Amino acid sequence: MTQLLLAQGATTAGQLGSALGLSPAAIRRHLDAMLADGDVLAREQTVRGSRGRGRPAKVFLLTDAARVRCGTHHYDNMATAALRWIARNGGPDAVEAFAADQVAALEARCRAAMEDAGDDPLARSEALAGALTAEGYAANASTIASGGQLCQHHCPVAHVAAEFPQLCEAETAVISRLVGTHVQRLATIAHGDGVCTTHIPTQPRAQSGNTVTTVRTDR
């Protein structure tokens, strides 16, 4: 169940039961045990737009402690200390330059993996999701009414990025360049969301102006 929550993000008990083929009672026992162990937390499902009667369904998501056990956060303290030193001695521009340099190698590897993806942004986002999954991001892409959506269910630098959002911004710029269109980062694990979510419009990227927009939808 831990891997399923990592892959899907915030999920209802019913969705977990359907995916795992377990009865509601069995799912409840598993969730109660994980809640008691501090591996998951429960909150009301966010409903945008009109909602029917009754209370919103509860969704369950992994806690930070559980995420740590799913990935590698062993050097978070050192990385945060290093970025604080860079910020003190070089200022915000130095932090941005460091963040861009850190994702450059990731961009090169993903671009190589996407070599046969073609030019369509949605097809490229699917190829990028596969490349990011190979890098440990547990990513997937889907088509929605307004274009596409790229979700990353694991972030290896989430704790550091919570203090230094330049890391998220540099990564979002990489996504924009790789899919070939303007993108909007809607949510990030670093800011407490269950999943890093990036919206990918279908229109071609403009040749001038910004290619990255961050839009917070949880406030």
C-alpha positions as CSV (number, residue, x, y, z in Angstrom):
1,M,0.0,0.0,0.0
2,T,2.9,2.3,0.7
3,Q,4.1,2.1,-2.9
4,L,0.5,2.7,-4.2
5,L,0.2,5.8,-2.1
6,L,3.6,7.0,-3.3
7,A,2.5,6.5,-6.9
8,Q,-1.0,7.9,-6.6
9,G,-0.7,10.6,-4.0
10,A,-3.8,11.5,-2.0
11,T,-6.2,8.6,-2.4
12,T,-9.5,7.6,-0.9
13,A,-10.0,4.3,0.9
14,G,-12.3,3.1,-1.9
15,Q,-9.7,3.8,-4.6
16,L,-7.1,1.9,-2.6
17,G,-9.4,-1.0,-2.1
18,S,-10.3,-1.2,-5.8
19,A,-6.6,-1.0,-6.8
20,L,-5.5,-3.7,-4.3
21,G,-8.6,-5.9,-4.6
22,L,-9.3,-5.6,-0.8
23,S,-12.6,-5.2,1.0
24,P,-13.4,-1.9,2.8
25,A,-12.9,-3.6,6.1
26,A,-9.4,-4.9,5.1
27,I,-8.4,-1.5,3.7
28,R,-9.6,0.2,7.0
29,R,-7.5,-2.2,9.1
30,H,-4.4,-1.4,7.0
31,L,-5.0,2.4,7.1
32,D,-5.7,2.3,10.8
33,A,-2.4,0.6,11.4
34,M,-0.5,3.0,9.1
35,L,-2.2,6.0,10.8
36,A,-1.1,4.6,14.2
37,D,2.5,4.1,13.0
38,G,2.6,7.7,11.6
39,D,3.0,6.5,8.0
40,V,-0.1,8.1,6.6
41,L,-2.3,11.1,7.4
42,A,-5.9,11.7,6.5
43,R,-7.6,14.9,5.4
44,E,-10.8,15.9,3.6
45,Q,-10.7,15.6,-0.2
46,T,-10.4,19.0,-1.9
47,V,-13.4,19.6,-4.2
48,R,-13.2,22.4,-6.7
49,G,-16.4,23.9,-8.0
50,S,-19.9,22.8,-6.9
51,R,-20.2,19.9,-4.5
52,G,-23.1,17.6,-3.6
53,R,-24.5,17.1,-0.2
54,G,-22.6,15.5,2.6
55,R,-19.1,15.8,3.9
56,P,-16.2,15.4,1.4
57,A,-14.6,12.0,1.3
58,K,-11.4,11.5,3.3
59,V,-8.1,11.0,1.4
60,F,-5.0,9.4,2.7
61,L,-1.4,10.3,1.8
62,L,2.1,9.4,3.0
63,T,3.7,11.4,5.8
64,D,7.1,12.9,5.3
65,A,8.6,10.2,7.4
66,A,7.2,7.5,5.2
67,R,8.4,9.3,2.1
68,V,11.9,9.3,3.5
69,R,11.8,5.6,3.7
70,C,10.8,5.4,0.0
71,G,13.6,7.5,-1.3
72,T,17.0,8.9,-0.4
73,H,17.1,11.9,1.8
74,H,20.3,11.1,3.7
75,Y,22.1,14.3,2.6
76,D,19.2,16.8,3.1
77,N,20.8,18.5,6.1
78,M,24.1,19.0,4.3
79,A,22.4,20.2,1.1
80,T,20.3,22.7,3.0
81,A,23.4,24.0,4.8
82,A,25.3,24.3,1.6
83,L,22.5,26.3,0.0
84,R,22.2,28.6,3.0
85,W,26.0,29.3,2.7
86,I,25.5,30.0,-1.0
87,A,22.6,32.4,-0.3
88,R,24.6,34.2,2.4
89,N,27.7,34.7,0.4
90,G,26.4,34.9,-3.2
91,G,22.8,36.1,-2.8
92,P,19.6,34.8,-4.6
93,D,21.3,34.9,-8.1
94,A,23.9,32.4,-6.9
95,V,21.2,30.1,-5.5
96,E,19.4,30.2,-8.9
97,A,22.6,29.5,-10.8
98,F,23.3,26.6,-8.5
99,A,19.8,25.2,-9.0
100,A,20.0,25.5,-12.8
101,D,23.4,23.7,-12.8
102,Q,22.0,20.9,-10.6
103,V,19.2,20.1,-13.0
104,A,21.3,20.4,-16.2
105,A,22.5,16.8,-16.0
106,L,19.0,15.6,-15.4
107,E,17.8,17.6,-18.4
108,A,20.5,16.0,-20.6
109,R,19.6,12.5,-19.6
110,C,15.9,13.0,-20.1
111,R,16.4,14.7,-23.4
112,A,18.4,11.7,-24.6
113,A,15.6,9.3,-23.4
114,M,13.0,11.4,-25.3
115,E,14.9,11.4,-28.6
116,D,12.1,9.6,-30.5
117,A,9.2,11.3,-28.8
118,G,8.4,13.7,-31.7
119,D,7.2,17.3,-31.4
120,D,3.8,17.0,-29.8
121,P,3.9,18.4,-26.2
122,L,1.5,15.7,-24.9
123,A,3.5,12.9,-26.5
124,R,6.7,14.4,-25.1
125,S,5.2,14.7,-21.6
126,E,4.5,11.0,-21.7
127,A,8.0,10.3,-22.7
128,L,9.3,12.6,-20.1
129,A,7.2,10.8,-17.4
130,G,9.0,7.6,-18.3
131,A,12.4,9.3,-18.2
132,L,11.6,10.9,-14.8
133,T,10.3,7.6,-13.4
134,A,13.7,6.0,-14.4
135,E,15.3,8.8,-12.4
136,G,13.2,7.9,-9.3
137,Y,10.5,10.5,-9.6
138,A,7.6,8.0,-9.9
139,A,6.0,10.2,-12.7
140,N,3.0,9.8,-15.0
141,A,1.4,11.9,-17.7
142,S,-2.3,12.1,-18.5
143,T,-4.5,14.1,-20.9
144,I,-7.1,16.5,-19.5
145,A,-9.6,18.9,-21.2
146,S,-7.1,21.8,-21.3
147,G,-4.1,19.8,-22.4
148,G,-1.9,17.5,-20.4
149,Q,-0.8,17.0,-16.9
150,L,2.5,15.7,-15.6
151,C,2.6,14.3,-12.0
152,Q,5.7,13.4,-10.0
153,H,4.8,11.4,-6.9
154,H,8.3,11.5,-5.4
155,C,10.8,14.3,-5.1
156,P,14.3,13.5,-3.9
157,V,14.9,17.1,-2.8
158,A,11.6,17.9,-1.3
159,H,12.9,18.9,2.1
160,V,15.5,21.1,0.7
161,A,13.2,22.7,-1.9
162,A,10.8,23.6,0.9
163,E,13.3,26.2,1.9
164,F,14.8,26.9,-1.5
165,P,12.0,27.0,-4.1
166,Q,14.6,27.8,-6.8
167,L,15.1,24.1,-7.1
168,C,11.4,23.6,-8.1
169,E,11.6,26.6,-10.4
170,A,14.7,25.2,-12.2
171,E,13.0,21.8,-12.5
172,T,9.9,23.4,-13.9
173,A,12.0,25.3,-16.5
174,V,13.5,22.0,-17.5
175,I,10.0,20.5,-18.0
176,S,9.1,23.4,-20.2
177,R,12.1,23.0,-22.4
178,L,11.8,19.3,-22.7
179,V,8.1,19.2,-23.6
180,G,8.4,22.2,-25.9
181,T,5.7,24.4,-24.5
182,H,4.8,26.9,-21.7
183,V,3.9,25.0,-18.5
184,Q,2.3,25.8,-15.2
185,R,3.4,24.2,-11.9
186,L,0.2,23.8,-10.0
187,A,1.4,22.0,-6.9
188,T,4.6,20.7,-5.3
189,I,5.5,18.1,-2.7
190,A,7.9,20.7,-1.2
191,H,5.0,22.9,-0.3
192,G,3.0,20.1,1.3
193,D,1.0,18.8,-1.6
194,G,0.8,15.1,-2.2
195,V,2.1,15.3,-5.8
196,C,4.1,17.7,-7.9
197,T,1.7,18.6,-10.7
198,T,2.5,20.5,-13.9
199,H,-0.1,21.6,-16.4
200,I,1.0,21.3,-20.0
201,P,-1.1,23.3,-22.5
202,T,-1.4,22.1,-26.0
203,Q,-0.5,25.3,-27.8
204,P,3.1,25.7,-29.1
205,R,5.5,27.6,-26.8
206,A,6.0,31.2,-27.7
207,Q,9.5,32.2,-28.8
208,S,9.6,35.2,-26.4
209,G,8.6,35.8,-22.8
210,N,8.5,33.5,-19.9
211,T,7.9,29.8,-20.4
212,V,7.2,28.9,-16.8
213,T,4.4,29.9,-14.5
214,T,3.8,28.8,-10.9
215,V,0.1,28.8,-9.9
216,R,-0.8,27.7,-6.4
217,T,-4.3,26.0,-6.4
218,D,-4.4,24.9,-2.8
219,R,-4.8,28.3,-1.2
